[in-house]
Amino acid sequence: MIPRPSSTLPAKHLASGLALLIVIGAPGCTPRLVPEPGHLLLGTWSSPAASLTGTSSTAALVLPCLTVRFHALLLDDSSQFQAIGTIARVTDPVPHHRGDPFPLSGEVVGDRVLLHYSSVLQDNKVDTLSPGRRDVSLCHP
């Protein structure tokens, strides 16, 4: 024998109340898809040449042959950031060393992150990253 619910509400009201609870609760459970000014850059963005992941305490930039660690990236009022990270991994033939400083600036435009590389990288000065993860760590000498 299956026990009956003790509620006096008809089952259709219980079901609609459950649906309402799910719909109301859903927005609070989902992260912001577009980073906002004054907030940390949280999430992962990638291009064919770079992958940037931001958390509440750190950020990591992965490039072919190079990985850089940063403190958390805070967006200013214009949705821009500037940071100096530390090179954490280097694979030859990159002319950089583990522990070297790595300056980086960027900005959020819609759901994309534009990275502005300093003179540290000779090849690419600007890169546009889209939401999502892509493995770019493979080094091609």
NORMO-V131348 format. One record per residue. N is the residue number from 1. OMEGA is omega in degrees with one decimal (* if undefined). D_CENTER is the distance of its C-alpha to the mean C-alpha in Angstrom with 1 decimal. Layout:
BEGIN
<<N	OMEGA	D_CENTER> <N	OMEGA	D_CENTER>>
END
This chain:
BEGIN
<<1	-179.0	51.5> <2	179.3	48.1> <3	178.8	47.8> <4	174.3	47.4> <5	-177.6	44.8> <6	-178.8	46.5> <7	176.8	45.1> <8	178.6	47.6> <9	175.4	45.0> <10	-177.4	45.3> <11	-179.0	42.7> <12	177.3	41.4> <13	177.5	40.5> <14	-179.4	38.8> <15	-179.3	36.6> <16	175.5	35.8> <17	177.5	34.9> <18	178.6	32.5> <19	178.6	30.9> <20	178.5	30.6> <21	-179.2	29.1> <22	-179.1	26.4> <23	-180.0	25.6> <24	-177.5	25.7> <25	-174.0	23.5> <26	-177.6	20.8> <27	179.4	19.0> <28	-177.1	18.6> <29	-175.9	17.1> <30	178.7	14.2> <31	175.7	10.9> <32	179.8	10.6> <33	179.0	9.5> <34	178.9	9.8> <35	-176.7	8.8> <36	176.6	12.4> <37	178.4	14.5> <38	179.6	15.3> <39	174.9	12.2> <40	174.9	9.5> <41	-176.3	6.2> <42	178.8	4.4> <43	-179.5	2.1> <44	177.4	2.9> <45	-177.4	5.4> <46	171.0	8.9> <47	175.1	12.5> <48	-175.2	15.7> <49	-174.6	15.6> <50	172.8	12.2> <51	-178.4	8.9> <52	177.5	6.2> <53	178.2	4.2> <54	175.2	4.5> <55	-178.9	7.0> <56	-179.3	10.1> <57	-177.6	12.1> <58	171.7	10.6> <59	178.8	8.3> <60	174.8	9.3> <61	178.2	10.2> <62	175.5	12.2> <63	174.1	15.0> <64	177.6	18.3> <65	-172.0	20.4> <66	172.1	18.1> <67	-177.5	15.4> <68	177.9	14.5> <69	179.4	13.5> <70	164.5	12.8> <71	178.3	13.3> <72	-177.4	10.6> <73	-178.9	9.9> <74	178.1	12.0> <75	176.2	12.4> <76	-177.5	16.2> <77	178.7	18.3> <78	-178.3	17.7> <79	177.3	13.9> <80	175.8	14.2> <81	173.1	13.4> <82	-179.2	15.5> <83	171.1	15.3> <84	180.0	17.4> <85	178.8	16.1> <86	177.8	18.4> <87	-176.5	18.8> <88	179.9	18.7> <89	178.0	19.8> <90	173.6	22.1> <91	178.5	24.0> <92	12.2	27.1> <93	-178.2	27.9> <94	-177.6	25.2> <95	179.3	27.2> <96	-177.6	25.0> <97	175.2	25.4> <98	-178.8	23.5> <99	177.8	23.2> <100	174.9	23.3> <101	-179.9	21.4> <102	178.9	18.7> <103	-179.7	18.2> <104	170.8	15.2> <105	-179.0	14.8> <106	178.9	12.7> <107	176.7	12.6> <108	177.1	11.0> <109	-174.4	13.5> <110	178.2	13.4> <111	-178.9	10.3> <112	175.8	10.0> <113	175.3	9.1> <114	177.6	12.3> <115	177.2	12.7> <116	179.8	16.3> <117	176.5	17.6> <118	-179.8	20.8> <119	178.7	23.9> <120	178.2	22.4> <121	-178.0	21.7> <122	-172.0	24.8> <123	-169.3	23.6> <124	179.4	20.6> <125	-179.7	20.3> <126	179.4	17.6> <127	178.3	14.9> <128	-178.7	13.2> <129	178.0	10.0> <130	179.1	9.6> <131	177.7	7.4> <132	-176.3	7.9> <133	175.3	8.8> <134	179.5	11.9> <135	-179.9	14.1> <136	-172.3	15.2> <137	-177.3	16.7> <138	-177.3	20.2> <139	177.7	22.4> <140	-178.9	25.1> <141	*	27.7>>
END
